[in-house]
């Protein structure tokens, strides 16, 4: 009889513990449901698809592709510099002339994901354009990019703007004309950057030299050059 009584006590204790666990689970479920009703959908989505998740995806993609960006793309150093310029100045309306397969565009769009901005990027070559689209999607940045297959000689003139950040890395003989077409659409305080600009190099001639001499001559611009990578001119439109 004593053994039966002990077994009965143990059985009741197990049932009580189980009931308590069920009650706790129900309470937690109610708390979660209540919290989800109070918190806006955009904040919930940020928790599931937030900056930390995106950062991890972009970093993983760039690490996987490191050393493979050989088709008219910028080096990693210049990509990071473009990223820093946008985040530091909180630029949101960016234009890239010359997408190639998307290395620079990934850094620009990644920065714009921090500032809630968007990039328009232009590429004339269909194959490079298609590869860039695939790279943007794989990096998780497609929603921040409006990639256009077009002749920048024509499209740059047609774009309405305004822009607060521009990166030019297209045909060098047209560098000066690209700048002339965009400058009226560049906001005060905005930044115009161009690749392969190295004033100290004998190799900088023709269109690149004409562009550099022109922007340096404009009193409304403050122009410097970072030569730690492939040579990046950085021109701020003074306020």
Order of alpha helices (4+ residues) and beta strands (2+ residues): alpha-alpha-alpha-alpha-beta-alpha-beta-alpha-beta-alpha-beta-alpha-beta-alpha-beta-beta
